[in-house]
């Protein structure tokens, strides 16, 4: 059990560093399309987390699933807000005469 936990933590830390480096190298013009892709991936994470947290008995897995649902939902909502704000910047402004 401890070996699996340590292996999971190592994968998490490495994925965090790699994800941070990849995201920092993306030019600003690609942020909106990538945000849409990220929202889709987070939506899949929500479905998976709901399946895990749907058990009737409380366990560490169910608690972690609930935390995953909350965090993925925040990520999806925030992503849609950021995407909408960026798309608003590209709309033509009305000129009042």
C-alpha positions as CSV (number, residue, x, y, z in Angstrom):
1,X,0.0,0.0,0.0
2,X,2.8,2.5,0.9
3,X,4.6,1.7,-2.4
4,X,1.5,2.6,-4.4
5,X,1.0,5.8,-2.5
6,X,4.6,6.8,-3.0
7,X,4.4,5.9,-6.7
8,X,1.2,7.9,-7.1
9,X,2.8,11.0,-5.4
10,X,5.9,10.8,-7.6
11,X,3.6,10.6,-10.7
12,X,1.6,13.6,-9.4
13,X,4.7,15.7,-8.7
14,X,6.3,14.9,-12.1
15,X,3.0,15.6,-13.9
16,X,2.7,18.9,-12.1
17,X,6.1,20.1,-13.1
18,X,5.7,19.0,-16.7
19,X,2.3,20.6,-17.0
20,X,3.6,23.8,-15.5
21,X,6.5,23.9,-18.0
22,X,4.2,23.1,-21.0
23,X,1.7,25.7,-20.1
24,X,4.3,28.4,-19.7
25,X,5.6,27.8,-23.2
26,X,2.2,28.4,-24.9
27,X,1.9,31.7,-26.8
28,X,-1.1,33.9,-25.7
29,X,-2.9,33.4,-29.1
30,X,-3.4,29.7,-28.4
31,X,-4.8,30.1,-24.9
32,X,-8.5,30.2,-25.9
33,X,-8.5,27.0,-28.0
34,X,-6.4,25.2,-25.4
35,X,-8.8,26.4,-22.6
36,X,-11.7,24.8,-24.5
37,X,-9.7,21.5,-24.7
38,X,-8.9,21.8,-21.0
39,X,-12.6,22.2,-20.2
40,X,-13.4,19.1,-22.1
41,X,-10.8,17.1,-20.2
42,X,-12.0,18.5,-16.9
43,X,-15.6,17.5,-17.9
44,X,-14.3,13.9,-18.3
45,X,-12.6,14.2,-14.9
46,X,-15.9,15.2,-13.4
47,X,-17.7,12.2,-14.8
48,X,-15.0,9.9,-13.5
49,X,-14.9,11.5,-10.1
50,X,-18.7,11.2,-9.9
51,X,-18.5,7.5,-10.6
52,X,-15.9,7.1,-7.9
53,X,-17.7,9.2,-5.3
54,X,-21.1,7.7,-5.9
55,X,-20.6,4.8,-3.5
56,X,-22.8,4.6,-0.4
57,X,-20.1,3.8,2.2
58,X,-17.7,6.6,3.1
59,X,-14.0,5.8,2.4
60,X,-10.9,7.6,1.5
61,X,-11.7,6.9,-2.2
62,X,-15.1,8.5,-1.9
63,X,-13.8,11.6,-0.1
64,X,-11.0,12.0,-2.7
65,X,-13.7,11.6,-5.5
66,X,-15.8,14.4,-3.9
67,X,-12.8,16.7,-3.7
68,X,-12.0,15.9,-7.4
69,X,-15.6,16.7,-8.4
70,X,-15.4,20.1,-6.6
71,X,-11.9,21.0,-8.1
72,X,-12.8,19.9,-11.6
73,X,-16.1,21.8,-11.5
74,X,-14.2,25.0,-10.4
75,X,-11.7,24.4,-13.2
76,X,-14.5,24.0,-15.8
77,X,-16.5,27.1,-14.6
78,X,-13.3,29.2,-14.4
79,X,-12.2,28.0,-17.8
80,X,-15.5,29.0,-19.4
81,X,-15.4,32.4,-17.7
82,X,-11.8,33.1,-19.0
83,X,-12.7,31.9,-22.5
84,X,-15.8,34.1,-22.5
85,X,-13.8,37.1,-21.4
86,X,-11.1,36.5,-24.0
87,X,-13.8,36.2,-26.7
88,X,-15.3,39.4,-25.6
89,X,-12.0,41.2,-26.3
90,X,-12.3,40.2,-30.0
91,X,-15.8,41.5,-30.5
92,X,-16.2,44.8,-32.4
93,X,-17.3,47.7,-30.1
94,X,-20.3,49.7,-31.2
95,X,-19.7,53.3,-32.1
96,X,-22.3,55.7,-30.8
97,X,-22.8,58.7,-33.0
